[in-house]
């Protein structure tokens, strides 16, 4: 088997021709080939020295529709070039846990997927191929389903997260030791072999971002009545609790999450963007704005440079 290419072994003038700078091709993860990932690496900022200064890494997690277009969006590319930083977008296909599966990656563990371990493996691969990228600690952002993943990864791996922007998740996780994962954390040690380290989560800068008009879920009442029956009907109180939380809208869900987390000593910045509904492209600039000064400070720490504003 061929050894993986590394920028440490390739003359700098050939890196773009080898598709190792700029937008990289979508690559299958060696340890879990059903999962893939792509990066944007700003060519003029990547250090090709044998002992390179490292660029900060932003993990950008997709939503339920699996759109990776954000990685190619002008605002994201401009952000990576000017901050500067690398942006990494994983792809968790639908259908991994069966033909109707849309959500398996969001809970980090499912019947056939450990999406948390997949991310850790991706970071290991990136560290080997691009030694000029810092991978032991990362910045994270995700909208909708990506917000769910970001929030839960932060809960389990606060030691790997420098800051997190959680955008409008449909479902949230509170640190309730009596409620099972993913709504609570009662069985986290059994599922993941990890403990919730609240004191580490408290040290991570966190943004909860949502539009002021993001108070309606997709579909109409008829759809949700049908989905309630499809998912097994109502409980003894006449409601399906999971769907009840989703029906209340993401604005209220994030307000509730902020209150729940702050009761645990976890401070969050709640960003409510006026007039915006569930629109990732309109929320993303506000999420990047939260991360920018934090990434710039990390870039300066890693390189001794001030970066560009």
N, C-alpha and C positions, 0 to 999 in steps of 0.2 A: 504494500500500500504506500502511495506517495505521501510524504510529509506535507502538512498544510503550508501554503505560502505564508511568509511573514514579511512585513515591510522592512524588517531588520536585514533581510537577505537579498533585497532587490535594489538596484541603483535607483536613487530618487527620481531621475528623469523618466523612469519606466513605470512608476506607480500608477499613473492615470491610465496608461495603455493597458495595464494589468487589471484595471477595474477595481483598484484598491483605494482610490480617492474619489471625492465627489459622491455621486449616487452609486452605491454598490448594487450588484445584481441580488435579487432575492435568493437566499441560500438556505438549503435544508439543514436543520440541526442534526449533527451526527448522532447524538444520543437519542433523538426522537424525531425521525425524518418527516413525520406528519406536520411538524412545526417548522417554520422558516422565519427568516429575518433579513432586513436590509438596513443600511446605514446611509446617512449623509455625513461626509467627513470634509470639512472646509479645506480645500487643497493648500491655500497659502498659510494656514495655521498649523498644519500637521508637521510635527518635528520628526525628521528622518535620521537624526543622530543615533549612534550606537547606544547611547544612554539618554533617550529622549525626555524632554519635558512633556508632561502628559496633559491632554485636553480633557476637560470635564465631559461627562456623558449624560445625555437626557434620554430616558426611556419613555417613548411615546406609545401608549397602548390604545389599540383600536376599540371601537364599539361593536355592537351586535352585527352591523352590516359589513364589518371587515374591510372598511375602506382604508387603504393605505395612501390615499391621495394627499393626506396632510403632510406626509414626508416630502412631497414634491411641491407643496404650496409655496408661493413666493414669500409669504411672511415667515414660514419656518426656515427656508433656505437663507433668507436675509438674517434671521435671528441667529442661526448657526454661524454664519460668516462674521457677523459683527460682534457677537457677545464675547469671545467665540466659544463654540462647543461642538460636540458631535451629537447627532440625533439618531437613535436606534429605534426601529419599529418592528416588533415581532408580529407574526401572523399565525393565529390559532384558527384553523379552518373550522367551519361548522360541520356537523355530522360525525364528529369523532366518537361520541358515545351513542351513536345510533342515528338513523336517518332523519330524525326530527330535532337533533341536538343543536341548540343555538348558544347555550349558556355554560358549557362545561368549563371553559377556561376561567370564567369569572369567579368561581368559588375556590380556585387554586388546587383542589383535589376532586376528582370524579371517578367514575368506574374505570376509565382507561387512561386518564390524563392527569399528570401532576404538573400543572402549568407553572407553579412556583419553581420546581426543580428544573423545568425547561428554561426558564429565564436565567437561573444560576448557571446552567450549562452554556447558554448563549454568551453570557458574560465571560466564561472561561475561554470559549472559542475566540471571542473578540480580543481578549488579553494576549492570546498566542499570536494572532494574525496582525494585530495593531498594537504593539507595545507602547505607542505614543498616545494611547487612550487610557484614562483611569477607569477601572472596572470594579474595584473593590467596594467603592461607594458611588452611588449614582443619584441623579435627580430624576423624578418621575412625574408624569402627567398623563391623564386619561379622561376622556369624556364619555358619559353614558356607561356602557358596559366596561369601557376602559377605566372609568372612575371607580367602578366596583372593584376591578382588579387592583388598581393603585391603592385604594384604601386598605384592602385586605393584605396585600403584600407588605404594606407599611406596618400593619398590626403584627405580622409574623417576623419580619426582617428589618426592624428599625435600625439595626446596626449597619445595614447596607444602603440606607436611604439618607441623603443629605437634605432633601426638601421634597415635598409632595404637593401637587395640585390635583385635587379630586373634583372632577367636573360632573355635576348632575347625575349621580348614579340612581338607577331605578330602585335598587335595594341597598340597604346599608347594614353595617355590622357594628354593634355596640359591645362593650367589654363586660357583658353580663355573664357571670360564671354559672348561671343556672340555665341559660338558653343555649341549645346546640348550635354549632357552626352551620351555616355562615351568618345567621342572624345574631348569634352570641358566640361565646368562646368556651363553652362548658367542656367540649371534648377535643380541644385543640391539641393537647399533649398526645392523646391517642391517635388522632388523625395525622399529625405532622411530626411528632416527636420533639416538639418545641414548646416552650412556655411563653406566655404573653409577658413581655418585659416593659411594663408601663413606664418605668422611669426613663427608658430609652426612647419610647414614643414621645414622651414629653419634651425631649430635646430637639425634635425634628420640626422645622418650620412647616406649617400645614395651611394650605388654602382650600376652602370649600367654595366652589364657584358654580353659580346657577343664574339663569335669566329670571327676571321678575315675572315674566309671563309663562314660565315653565311650571305651571300648576295644573296641567291637564296631561293625561297619558294618551298614547296613540290608540286609535280605534275608538269605537263608540260603546255605549252601554250594552248593546246586543252582543258585541264581540266579547266583552268582559264576562257577561253572563255565560256565554258559551265556553269561554276558557276556564271559568270556575268549575263547570261540570266536567270538562275534559281533564282537568287536573285532579279530579277526585271529589268534587262537590264541596259543600260547606261543612264546617265543624259543628260541634254541639251547640255553639252559640249562634249558629246561622250564618257564619262568615268563614271564608278562607283567609287566614291571617296573612299569608304571604301576598295574596292578591289585594287584600285590603290596604296593605302598606303601599303597594305600587299605585293603587287607584287614587291615593291622596295627593299625588303630584310631587315632583322632585324638589320644588321650593320648600314645601313644608317638611319633607324628609330631611333636607340638609339643615334646616333650622333645628329639627329634633336631634339630629346627629351632633350638631355643635353643642347643644345643651347637654347631651349625654356624655360627650367626650370631655367637655370642660368640667363636668361634675367629677371626672376622674383626674383632673389636673392637666389635661391635654388641651393646650390653647390652640385655637383655630382662627384664621382670618376668613370671615364669611364675605364673599364678593358677590353681590347681587347686581346684575347688569340690566339696567332699565330697558323695558320694551322688548327684550329678547326671550324667545320661547326655547324649545329644545333644539338649538341650532349650534352645532359644534364649531362651525367656521366663524360664527360671530362671538363665541365664547373664547376661542383659542387665543386671540390677542391679549385678553385680560389674564389668562393663565400664564402666558409667556411673560407678561409684564411683572407678574409676581415672582417668577423664577429668575428673571434677568439679573437683578443686583446680587442675588445669592450665587449664581453661576459665575458672575464676573469676579466676585470676591474669591471664589474657589480657584478660578483661573489665575488670578494674581498670586494666590498662595502657592499654586503648583509651579508657576513659571517665573514669578518675580516681575511679570509684565502687568501693565494696567489694563490691557485690552482696549477695545474701541467702544464708544458710546453711541 
